Amino acid sequence: MKFHLIQSDNKNLITGYDLNWVEVNQTRHESSLIMTSDRLFPEWSVKTINDIKENSFEAIESLDIEIILLGTGNTQQHLEPRLLEYFSKKNIAIESMSNQSACRTYNILANEERKVLLALML
């Protein structure tokens, strides 16, 4: 799916996606990534929900994040309760959803100037 007429003010936004790729500001990525409105961490080592550990988000520890949108691929999968508790203790909400839903939700929250992080497993 392609999105059109996106005004970004130099924000990282999703400009398109399909089952096996995502486009950030018209640049296609075919491997897992993490992004915020002003940072991009390509080549995230997480490929499946089972790969996620407490240290999977070390790259973002210093960022001021309110919510993590976790795209778990083509279907929604859920994190283990211990990982949900880990993020809760850091006052970070984490929502798991399909990549397609995560991309759409990320664009909305980023345009609202929310402190959102998108983590996609591709």
ZIDA-V447981 format. One record per backbone hydrogen bond with DSSP energy under -0.5 kcal/mol. CO is the residue of the C=O (numbers start at 1). NH is the residue of the N-H. E is the energy in kcal/mol with one decimal. If there is no record, write none. Layout:
co: {CO;CO}
nh: {NH;NH}
e: {E;E}
//
This chain:
co: {1;5;6;8;11;13;13;15;16;21;22;22;23;23;23;24;26;27;29;32;32;33;34;35;37;39;40;41;48;49;53;54;55;57;58;60;63;66;67;67;68;68;69;69;70;70;71;73;80;80;81;82;83;84;85;86;87;87;88;93;95;97;98;99;100;101;102;103;104;105;106;107;108;109;110;114;115;115;117;117;118;118;119;120;120}
nh: {17;7;8;11;13;15;25;3;23;18;24;29;15;16;25;27;28;24;22;43;44;120;41;118;12;36;42;34;51;52;56;57;58;60;61;63;65;93;69;117;70;95;71;119;72;97;121;99;83;84;85;86;87;88;89;90;90;92;91;68;70;72;102;103;104;105;106;107;108;109;110;111;112;114;113;116;66;67;69;119;35;120;71;33;122}
e: {-2.4;-0.6;-0.6;-1.2;-0.6;-0.6;-2.2;-2.1;-3.3;-2.2;-0.5;-3.1;-2.6;-1.1;-0.6;-1.6;-0.5;-2.7;-2.3;-0.5;-2.3;-2.7;-3.5;-3.1;-2.3;-2.6;-0.6;-1.9;-1.6;-1.2;-1.7;-0.6;-1.6;-1.8;-1.4;-1.7;-1.3;-2.4;-0.5;-2.2;-0.7;-2.8;-0.8;-2.8;-0.7;-2.4;-1.9;-3.4;-1.0;-1.7;-2.4;-1.8;-2.0;-2.1;-2.3;-0.7;-0.6;-2.4;-1.8;-2.8;-3.2;-2.6;-2.6;-2.6;-1.9;-2.6;-2.6;-2.0;-1.6;-2.5;-3.2;-2.0;-1.1;-2.5;-1.6;-1.7;-3.1;-1.7;-3.2;-0.5;-2.5;-0.5;-3.2;-1.6;-0.7}
//
